[in-house]
Amino acid sequence: FGSHSLPVAFAVMLSPFLWLSPVAQDVLSASSQLLRGAVPCPASTLASALRKASAGTCSGILSDPVLCKELADALDSSGLKQISDKTAAELVEVFGKVLQKQSHDVKIKATEFSKKLPKGMPSYSDVVKLLPKNAKPAEALRRDWLLWHSVGCSQNDKELPPPAADVVGERIGIAACAGDSPIADTVLALHVLEHVDKYRTWEKSLGGNQTKAKSAGIKVPFDAKMVEEVALRRILVNSLPAEVADAVATKVMKGTKVETALSSMADSAKAVAVMPLYTEPAAPKEPKAKEAGKKEGSGKEEAGNAGKPKIAVAGGISGLHKSTATQELQWQLLAYRMRPCSTLGEAAKVAGGAAASGQSNQVPNGVGVAETEKPKGFAGTWAPAGSAMPAGHTPYSWHNEKALGMKEGFATIWSPVGGACPPGHTPYSWEKAIAVSSKATPSSASAKAPAKPAAKVDVKPTAKPAAKQAAASDAPTEGAEAALAKLDLRCGRIVECGRVPDADSLYLLKINVGEDQPRQVVSSLVKHYKEDELKNRQVFVYCNIKPGKMRGFESQAMVLAATSNKGEENERCELLKPPAGAAEGQRPLCGKLEVGSLSESVSVKNISKVWGQVQPLLQTNPKCEATFDGTVLMMKEGAVKADTLTGVPVY
């Protein structure tokens, strides 16, 4: 971010505040709502929607139309071309510049106002007297907790001493000059982070935070370390969510600096930023019938409706989705939500007729999709029907996502059929993918709209990398594939390692698998690895195993290893290792199948039966690569491997 003449401490704390407070999510959610889910899209589309936003159109910090227009102007001058999951972090940082400019303007006014304040800790009435004539106190000023501390300070300044004079003056100036827009709370929260050490010192000086001797009224008195931690947590919670404040305080007590802890957590949040799914607002409720008419006809209506099924209320798709009994019904409902139309209307489109009503989802530019046999597996779930767009796509995303030819990412699952564009593509997006991968000219990819709507574009798929072709040469059988899809296998990293008390062969591990908290795992690796060899090591983790206890410690996952002569004296064990650069929580592919893609719908009560189907087919090949039924388990960075063991089972 640019400095805008603000203090260095402010610039340092701005990014952590954006990503650890609700601001980033507010910006992304509001953008998704304004675009009505049409993401990805050009940045200019969002800028136009922001300029049209009125008070109350968006929630959170963008509920202020002034901030919406400021963000629109910043987008135009930022160089950001597209709004998508890949650019979500950039969008938030563009808003950070808006926030920085607004904060700078407020602080200039606050500096002038603070010069008028009396010395010491001013009262609310002292501050109100300094406001311009007939000006009403802003909401931020009326409820500022530090200003109301003056009441207690005036009564007992030993138990409730005042904060540092410069902190008091600047904060009250901000509260008085920021107005009633959402920016007021934001600038006050940033003020706390900017002066966190001074606020923390003041919090520690309060009488209630002092160390005291144990007595009848104090069963667990604060020690010096507890005073430090509690003071920091109480201060941070005025700027950040409670769980973030707690996590930061815990890290600081272990020796990390406040700025370092905040920056680290902010970087983690920034790395996983995506555009939220658009949620259609609930339909307004119909006005209730008059009470008299309701009473008069209630008996007849109840008798007439007896035994009839209840009709779902408009806007209640989420409840209906949760209540459906099978995945197939859930998929159908999700497809309907993405592409609303009746069964008859869809049939009419496929047959060449015109639907009487509903939204058209024809592929843009008049490009049809060849009538072919529906693909098996995951791709078949989202296969287009006739010339309709696949569920889950907008016209823009249908044009602008990469697929075959890209070296990494989800889109490598999709493959074209015959001369048709692959699912999720139009000629335009397919041209971009081919141009990137094979440096083909635009004309060779034939991405522009044909002159006649009925014309189809003949797109020849480029060859996939040889390594991926080899890995997918022997696809798992359908039954085995279904079982593997139910197992949640992920890349993880061991963050803590220690011995289990009174157990000669067990380690107690804490493993980060991409969730908010690391999982605790008890594993019998003492014979094969030293503690130093395990700490910070990346491993391959079976996550939806049924939790069980070993020596009184719950084990919430299982690390997978290539093992020879299991259970014998000459047993050898090598932990499977993800490829370098793989992220914690990332799942592998087995051919075209994403391992664990159905794991969320499987109960852990019966997961052992699924593991019993999968485990006999897991083993290493002559290259030490982990395979399932002969197919290598791949991540975008490479294969999952053991160190030296070949042709042995994986447990």
C-alpha positions in Angstrom: 0.0 0.0 0.0 1.1 3.6 -0.6 1.9 5.6 2.5 -0.5 8.7 2.0 1.8 10.4 4.7 0.5 8.0 7.4 2.7 6.6 10.1 4.7 3.4 9.4 2.9 1.5 12.1 -0.4 2.3 10.4 0.8 1.0 7.1 2.2 -2.2 8.7 -1.1 -2.9 10.5 -3.4 -2.1 7.6 -3.0 -5.4 5.7 -3.5 -7.6 8.9 -6.6 -5.6 9.7 -8.1 -6.0 6.2 -7.6 -9.8 6.2 -8.2 -10.7 9.9 -11.3 -8.4 10.5 -14.6 -8.9 8.6 -13.6 -6.2 6.1 -12.1 -8.5 3.5 -15.1 -10.8 3.6 -17.5 -7.8 3.5 -15.8 -6.5 0.3 -15.8 -9.9 -1.4 -19.4 -10.8 -0.4 -20.7 -7.4 -1.4 -19.0 -7.6 -4.8 -20.4 -11.1 -5.4 -23.9 -9.9 -4.5 -23.6 -6.8 -6.8 -22.5 -9.1 -9.6 -25.3 -11.6 -8.8 -22.8 -14.4 -8.9 -21.6 -13.6 -12.5 -18.0 -14.3 -11.5 -15.5 -14.2 -13.2 -16.2 -10.9 -15.0 -14.4 -7.8 -16.2 -13.4 -5.4 -13.4 -15.3 -2.7 -15.2 -18.6 -4.6 -14.6 -18.0 -4.5 -10.9 -17.0 -0.8 -11.0 -20.3 0.0 -12.8 -22.3 -2.0 -10.3 -20.6 -0.2 -7.4 -21.4 3.2 -8.8 -25.1 2.2 -9.0 -25.2 1.0 -5.4 -27.3 3.0 -3.0 -27.5 3.0 0.8 -28.4 -0.5 2.0 -27.7 -2.2 -1.3 -24.6 -3.9 0.3 -23.9 -4.9 3.8 -20.9 -4.3 6.1 -18.4 -1.6 5.3 -19.7 -1.2 1.7 -23.1 -0.2 2.9 -21.9 3.4 2.5 -22.5 4.5 -1.2 -19.5 6.9 -0.9 -17.1 4.0 -0.2 -18.7 2.1 -3.1 -17.9 4.9 -5.5 -14.4 5.3 -4.1 -13.8 1.6 -4.7 -15.2 1.9 -8.2 -12.7 4.8 -9.0 -9.9 2.8 -7.4 -10.7 -0.2 -9.5 -10.6 1.9 -12.7 -7.1 3.2 -11.9 -5.7 -0.1 -10.4 -5.0 -2.0 -13.5 -7.0 -5.0 -12.3 -8.7 -6.4 -15.4 -10.8 -9.3 -14.1 -12.8 -10.2 -11.0 -12.4 -13.9 -10.2 -11.3 -16.2 -7.5 -7.7 -15.7 -8.6 -7.9 -11.9 -8.2 -10.0 -11.8 -5.0 -6.9 -10.9 -2.9 -6.1 -8.0 -5.4 -9.7 -6.7 -5.1 -9.3 -6.5 -1.3 -6.0 -4.7 -1.6 -7.5 -2.2 -4.0 -10.1 -1.5 -1.2 -7.2 -1.2 1.2 -6.0 1.8 -0.7 -9.4 3.4 -0.4 -9.4 2.7 3.3 -6.0 4.2 3.6 -7.0 7.4 1.8 -10.2 7.7 4.0 -8.2 7.2 7.1 -5.7 9.8 6.1 -8.5 12.4 5.6 -10.1 11.5 9.0 -6.7 11.8 10.8 -6.0 15.3 9.3 -9.3 16.5 10.8 -8.7 14.6 14.1 -5.3 16.2 14.5 -6.8 19.7 14.4 -9.6 18.7 16.8 -7.3 17.1 19.4 -5.4 20.4 19.8 -8.5 21.9 21.3 -9.0 19.2 23.9 -8.3 20.0 27.6 -5.3 18.4 29.2 -5.8 15.1 31.0 -8.7 12.7 30.4 -11.6 14.8 28.9 -15.2 13.9 29.6 -17.9 13.4 27.0 -19.4 16.8 27.8 -16.0 18.5 27.4 -15.7 17.0 23.9 -19.2 17.8 22.8 -18.6 21.5 23.7 -15.9 21.6 21.1 -18.1 20.4 18.2 -19.2 22.9 15.6 -22.4 24.8 16.5 -25.6 22.7 16.0 -23.5 19.6 15.1 -24.8 16.4 16.6 -22.3 14.0 18.2 -21.4 11.1 15.9 -22.4 7.6 16.9 -18.8 6.6 17.2 -18.2 9.4 19.7 -21.3 8.7 21.8 -20.3 5.0 22.4 -16.5 5.2 22.4 -15.4 3.0 25.3 -12.1 4.9 25.9 -14.0 8.2 26.3 -16.4 6.8 28.8 -13.5 5.5 30.8 -13.1 9.2 31.9 -16.0 8.6 34.4 -14.2 6.0 36.3 -10.8 7.8 36.0 -12.3 10.9 37.6 -13.4 8.8 40.6 -10.4 6.6 41.2 -7.4 7.3 39.0 -5.2 4.7 40.8 -7.5 1.8 39.9 -8.5 3.3 36.6 -5.5 5.4 35.4 -5.8 7.3 32.1 -4.0 6.1 28.9 -1.1 7.9 27.3 -2.1 11.5 26.4 -1.3 11.2 22.7 -3.4 8.1 22.4 -6.3 9.8 24.1 -6.1 12.9 22.1 -5.8 11.2 18.7 -8.6 8.6 19.4 -11.1 11.2 20.6 -10.3 13.4 17.7 -11.0 10.4 15.3 -14.3 9.6 17.1 -15.4 13.2 16.9 -14.5 13.7 13.2 -15.1 10.4 11.5 -18.9 10.9 11.2 -21.5 8.1 11.2 -20.2 6.1 8.2 -18.8 2.6 8.6 -15.3 4.2 8.2 -15.5 5.5 11.7 -15.3 2.1 13.4 -12.6 1.0 11.0 -10.3 4.0 11.7 -10.7 3.5 15.4 -9.9 -0.2 15.2 -6.8 0.6 13.1 -5.8 3.2 15.8 -5.7 0.4 18.4 -3.5 -1.8 16.1 -1.3 1.2 15.3 -0.6 1.9 19.0 -1.1 -1.6 20.3 1.9 -1.4 22.7 0.6 1.8 24.3 -2.9 0.4 24.7 -1.4 -2.8 26.1 0.7 -1.0 28.7 -2.4 1.0 29.8 -4.5 -2.2 30.1 -1.8 -3.8 32.3 -1.9 -0.8 34.5 -5.6 -1.2 35.5 -6.2 -2.3 39.0 -8.1 -5.4 38.0 -5.2 -6.7 36.0 -2.6 -6.5 38.8 -1.0 -9.7 40.2 -2.5 -10.4 43.6 -1.9 -13.0 46.3 -4.1 -16.0 46.5 -7.0 -15.5 49.0 -10.5 -16.6 49.8 -11.9 -14.3 47.0 -9.1 -15.0 44.5 -8.7 -18.7 43.8 -6.5 -18.4 40.7 -4.6 -15.1 40.8 -2.9 -13.7 37.7 0.8 -14.2 37.4 2.9 -11.8 35.3 2.6 -13.9 32.2 -1.1 -14.1 32.5 -1.4 -10.3 32.9 0.5 -9.9 29.7 -1.7 -12.3 27.7 -5.0 -11.1 29.1 -4.1 -7.4 28.5 -3.1 -8.1 24.9 -6.3 -10.2 24.2 -8.5 -7.5 25.7 -7.0 -4.8 23.6 -7.0 -6.8 20.3 -10.6 -7.8 20.7 -11.5 -4.1 20.1 -10.2 -4.4 16.6 -10.4 -8.1 15.6 -12.7 -11.1 16.1 -12.3 -12.8 19.5 -10.8 -16.0 18.0 -8.2 -14.0 16.1 -7.3 -12.0 19.2 -6.9 -15.2 21.2 -4.7 -16.8 18.6 -2.4 -13.8 18.4 -2.1 -13.5 22.1 -1.2 -17.2 22.4 1.6 -16.8 19.7 2.9 -13.7 21.3 3.2 -15.5 24.7 5.4 -18.0 22.9 7.9 -15.3 21.8 6.4 -14.1 18.5 6.1 -10.3 18.0 2.6 -8.9 17.6 3.3 -7.6 14.2 4.8 -10.9 13.0 1.9 -12.9 14.3 -0.6 -10.7 12.7 1.2 -10.6 9.4 1.6 -14.4 9.3 -2.1 -15.0 10.0 -3.0 -12.3 7.4 -0.9 -14.0 4.8 -2.6 -17.3 5.4 -6.1 -15.7 5.1 -5.0 -13.9 1.9 -3.7 -17.0 0.3 -7.1 -18.7 0.4 -9.3 -15.7 -0.5 -12.0 -16.5 -3.1 -15.2 -14.8 -4.3 -18.1 -16.1 -2.2 -21.0 -17.9 -3.9 -23.9 -15.7 -4.7 -27.0 -16.3 -2.6 -30.3 -15.3 -4.1 -32.2 -13.1 -1.6 -35.3 -14.7 -0.1 -38.5 -13.8 -1.8 -40.6 -11.3 0.2 -43.3 -12.8 2.2 -46.9 -12.4 1.0 -49.0 -10.2 3.2 -51.1 -12.2 5.6 -54.8 -12.4 5.1 -57.0 -10.3 7.3 -57.6 -11.9 10.7 -61.4 -12.1 10.2 -61.2 -13.8 6.9 -58.5 -16.1 8.2 -60.6 -17.3 11.1 -63.7 -17.7 9.0 -62.1 -19.9 6.4 -59.5 -21.6 8.5 -61.5 -24.7 9.2 -62.4 -25.4 5.6 -58.9 -24.8 4.4 -57.4 -27.2 6.9 -59.9 -29.9 6.0 -59.3 -29.4 2.3 -55.5 -29.4 2.6 -55.4 -32.6 4.8 -53.0 -35.1 3.3 -51.6 -32.7 0.6 -47.9 -32.1 0.5 -46.6 -28.7 1.6 -45.3 -26.5 -1.2 -41.8 -25.1 -0.7 -41.7 -21.3 -0.1 -39.9 -19.2 -2.7 -36.3 -18.6 -1.8 -36.2 -21.8 0.3 -33.8 -23.8 -2.0 -31.2 -24.2 0.8 -33.6 -25.9 3.1 -35.0 -28.1 0.4 -31.4 -29.0 -0.6 -30.5 -30.1 2.9 -33.7 -32.1 3.3 -33.2 -34.3 0.2 -32.4 -37.9 0.9 -29.9 -38.7 -1.9 -27.0 -37.1 -3.6 -28.7 -37.5 -6.9 -31.6 -35.3 -5.8 -29.1 -32.8 -4.3 -27.3 -32.6 -7.6 -30.5 -32.0 -9.5 -31.5 -29.2 -7.1 -28.1 -27.6 -7.5 -28.3 -27.8 -11.2 -31.8 -26.2 -11.1 -30.5 -23.4 -8.9 -27.7 -22.7 -11.3 -29.9 -23.0 -14.4 -33.6 -22.6 -13.5 -35.9 -24.2 -16.1 -38.6 -26.8 -16.1 -38.1 -30.4 -17.4 -40.5 -29.8 -20.3 -38.7 -26.5 -21.1 -35.3 -28.3 -21.1 -36.7 -31.1 -23.3 -38.0 -28.5 -25.8 -34.6 -26.8 -26.1 -32.9 -30.1 -26.7 -35.5 -31.0 -29.4 -35.1 -27.7 -31.1 -38.3 -26.1 -29.9 -38.6 -23.0 -27.9 -39.3 -23.1 -24.1 -42.4 -21.3 -23.1 -40.7 -19.7 -20.2 -37.5 -19.8 -18.2 -34.0 -18.5 -18.7 -32.0 -19.3 -21.8 -28.7 -21.0 -21.2 -27.6 -21.6 -24.8 -23.9 -21.5 -25.3 -22.9 -18.0 -26.3 -21.9 -17.2 -29.9 -24.2 -19.9 -31.2 -21.7 -22.7 -30.6 -23.3 -26.1 -29.9 -22.1 -29.0 -27.9 -21.9 -32.3 -29.8 -24.4 -34.9 -28.8 -22.1 -37.6 -27.3 -22.3 -40.3 -24.7 -22.4 -38.8 -21.2 -18.9 -39.0 -19.6 -18.5 -41.3 -16.5 -17.5 -40.2 -13.1 -17.3 -36.6 -11.8 -17.3 -35.0 -15.3 -20.6 -36.6 -16.1 -22.3 -34.9 -13.2 -21.7 -31.5 -14.9 -22.0 -32.5 -18.5 -24.1 -30.1 -20.6 -27.5 -31.2 -21.9 -27.9 -30.6 -25.6 -26.7 -27.0 -26.4 -27.2 -25.8 -22.8 -24.5 -24.3 -20.7 -23.1 -26.7 -17.9 -24.5 -26.0 -14.5 -22.3 -23.8 -12.3 -21.2 -21.5 -15.2 -22.0 -18.0 -16.2 -21.5 -16.9 -19.8 -18.3 -15.1 -18.7 -16.8 -18.0 -16.9 -17.8 -20.2 -19.8 -15.6 -18.0 -21.9 -12.6 -17.3 -19.6 -11.5 -20.4 -17.7 -8.5 -22.5 -18.8 -8.8 -26.2 -19.4 -6.8 -28.7 -21.4 -3.3 -27.5 -21.9 -2.8 -25.8 -18.6 -0.2 -27.4 -16.4 -2.0 -27.2 -13.2 -5.4 -26.7 -11.5 -8.9 -28.2 -11.3 -9.6 -27.7 -15.0 -7.3 -30.6 -16.0 -10.1 -32.9 -15.0 -12.2 -31.8 -18.0 -11.4 -33.1 -21.4 -13.0 -32.4 -24.8 -15.2 -35.0 -26.5 -14.7 -35.3 -30.3 -14.7 -31.8 -31.9 -16.7 -30.1 -29.2 -15.4 -27.6 -26.7 -14.7 -29.3 -23.4 -17.3 -28.8 -20.6 -16.8 -25.4 -19.0 -15.5 -23.7 -22.2 -16.6 -21.6 -25.2 -14.4 -21.0 -28.3 -13.1 -17.8 -26.7 -11.9 -19.4 -23.4 -10.7 -22.5 -25.4 -8.6 -20.2 -27.6 -7.0 -18.6 -24.6 -6.1 -22.0 -23.1 -4.6 -23.2 -26.4 -2.8 -19.9 -26.9 -1.2 -20.2 -23.5 -0.2 -23.9 -23.7 0.8 -24.2 -27.4 1.3 -20.6 -28.4 -1.3 -21.1 -31.2 -2.6 -18.1 -33.1 -6.2 -16.9 -32.4 -7.2 -18.1 -35.8 -6.0 -21.6 -35.1 -8.2 -21.9 -32.1 -11.2 -20.5 -33.9 -12.6 -18.7 -30.9 -14.5 -15.8 -32.5 -18.2 -16.1 -33.0 -19.1 -17.6 -36.3 -21.3 -15.6 -38.7 -24.2 -18.1 -38.5 -25.6 -19.2 -35.1 -25.8 -22.8 -36.2 -22.1 -23.1 -37.0 -20.0 -25.2 -34.8 -16.4 -24.7 -34.0 -14.0 -27.5 -34.6 -11.4 -27.4 -31.8 -8.6 -29.9 -31.7 -7.4 -30.7 -28.2 -3.7 -30.3 -27.5 -1.8 -33.1 -26.0 -1.5 -33.4 -22.3 1.9 -33.6 -20.7 3.5 -37.0 -21.0 3.7 -37.5 -17.3 0.0 -37.0 -16.9 -0.9 -39.3 -19.8 1.2 -42.0 -18.2 -0.3 -41.5 -14.8 -3.8 -41.8 -16.2 -3.2 -44.6 -18.5 -4.8 -47.2 -16.3 -7.9 -45.7 -14.7 -9.3 -47.4 -11.6 -12.3 -49.5 -11.9 -15.7 -47.9 -11.2 -16.3 -49.6 -7.9 -12.8 -49.0 -6.6 -13.0 -45.4 -7.9 -16.2 -44.8 -5.9 -14.6 -46.1 -2.7 -11.5 -43.9 -3.2 -13.6 -40.8 -3.7 -15.0 -41.3 -0.2 -11.6 -41.3 1.5 -10.3 -37.8 2.6 -6.6 -38.1 1.8 -4.7 -34.8 2.0 -1.3 -33.3 2.2 -0.3 -32.3 5.8 2.6 -30.9 7.7 3.7 -32.1 11.2 3.9 -28.9 13.3 4.5 -30.6 16.7 6.1 -34.0 17.7 6.5 -35.6 21.1 6.5 -39.0 22.8 3.4 -40.4 24.3 3.9 -40.9 28.1 4.6 -44.5 29.1 4.6 -45.7 25.5 7.8 -47.0 23.9 6.7 -46.9 20.3 4.2 -44.0 20.1 4.6 -40.4 19.0 1.9 -37.7 19.6 1.8 -35.5 16.5 0.0 -32.3 15.7 -0.6 -32.1 11.9 -1.8 -29.1 9.8 -4.1 -30.5 7.1 -5.4 -27.1 5.9 -8.0 -26.6 8.7 -8.3 -23.9 11.4 -6.7 -26.2 14.0 -4.1 -29.0 13.5 -5.2 -32.5 14.1 -3.8 -34.7 16.9 -2.5 -38.0 15.7 -1.0 -40.9 17.7 1.4 -43.0 15.5 3.8 -45.9 16.1 6.8 -44.3 14.3 9.3 -44.3 17.1 11.1 -47.4 15.7 11.5 -45.7 12.2 11.9 -41.9 12.8 13.6 -39.6 15.3 11.6 -36.6 16.5 13.8 -34.1 14.6 13.1 -36.0 11.4 9.4 -35.6 11.8 9.1 -32.0 12.9 8.0 -29.7 10.0 7.9 -32.7 7.7 5.2 -33.0 5.0 3.2 -36.2 5.1 0.2 -37.8 3.4 -2.8 -38.0 5.8 -6.0 -40.1 5.9 -8.4 -37.5 7.5 -11.9 -38.9 7.7 -10.9 -42.0 9.8 -13.1 -42.7 12.8 -11.3 -41.0 15.8 -10.0 -43.5 18.4 -8.0 -43.3 21.7 -4.5 -44.8 22.2 -3.0 -44.6 25.7 -5.7 -42.0 26.6 -4.9 -39.7 23.7 -7.4 -39.2 20.9 -6.1 -39.9 17.4 -8.0 -37.9 14.8 -6.2 -39.0 11.6 -3.7 -41.4 10.2 -0.4 -40.8 8.4 0.2 -43.1 5.5 3.4 -45.0 4.8 4.9 -47.5 2.5 5.6 -50.6 4.6 7.4 -53.8 4.0 7.3 -56.9 6.3 4.6 -55.3 8.4 4.6 -56.6 12.0 7.8 -58.5 11.7 11.2 -57.7 13.3 12.7 -56.5 10.0 9.7 -54.2 9.3 10.6 -51.1 7.2 8.4 -48.0 7.1 8.7 -44.9 4.9 6.2 -42.1 5.2 4.6 -41.0 1.9 5.7 -37.5 1.0 3.8 -35.1 -1.1 5.8 -33.3 -3.9 7.7 -30.2 -3.0 5.5 -27.1 -3.1 2.2 -28.9 -2.3 0.0 -27.0 0.0 -1.4 -28.4 3.3 -5.0 -29.6 2.8 -4.4 -30.3 -1.0 -5.9 -33.6 -2.3 -4.4 -35.7 -5.0 -5.8 -36.9 -8.3 -6.0 -40.5 -9.3 -6.3 -40.4 -13.1 -9.2 -38.0 -13.6 -10.7 -38.6 -10.1 -10.2 -36.1 -7.3 -9.5 -38.3 -4.3 -12.0 -37.5 -1.5 -14.5 -35.7 -3.7 -17.4 -37.5 -2.0 -15.8 -37.7 1.5 -18.1 -35.0 3.0 -21.2 -37.1 2.4 -19.7 -40.3 4.1 -20.3 -41.1 7.8 -17.1 -42.0 9.6 -19.0 -44.7 11.4 -18.8 -46.9 8.3 -15.5 -45.5 6.8 -13.5 -48.6 7.9 -15.4 -50.7 5.3 -14.4 -48.2 2.7 -10.8 -48.2 3.8 -10.9 -52.0 3.6 -11.8 -51.7 -0.1 -9.2 -49.2 -0.9 -6.1 -50.2 1.2 -5.4 -53.5 -0.7 -5.0 -51.5 -3.9 -2.6 -49.0 -2.5 1.1 -49.7 -3.1 4.3 -48.2 -4.5 5.5 -48.8 -8.0 9.1 -49.4 -9.2 9.6 -45.6 -9.2 8.6 -45.4 -5.5 5.4 -43.6 -6.5 2.2 -44.3 -4.5 -0.4 -45.9 -6.7 -4.0 -47.0 -6.5 -5.0 -50.0 -8.6 -1.9 -49.2 -10.8 -2.7 -45.4 -11.2 -0.2 -42.9 -9.7 -1.6 -40.5 -7.1 -0.7 -37.1 -8.5 -0.8 -33.5 -7.2 -0.2 -30.6 -9.5 3.4 -30.4 -8.4 4.1 -34.1 -9.0 3.6 -37.6 -7.7 3.1 -38.7 -4.1 6.2 -40.9 -3.3 8.1 -43.0 -0.8 11.8 -42.6 -0.3 13.2 -46.0 -1.5 10.6 -48.7 -1.0 9.1 -50.2 -4.2 6.3 -52.7 -4.7 5.2 -52.6 -1.1 1.7 -51.9 0.4 0.7 -48.6 1.8 -0.9 -48.5 5.3 
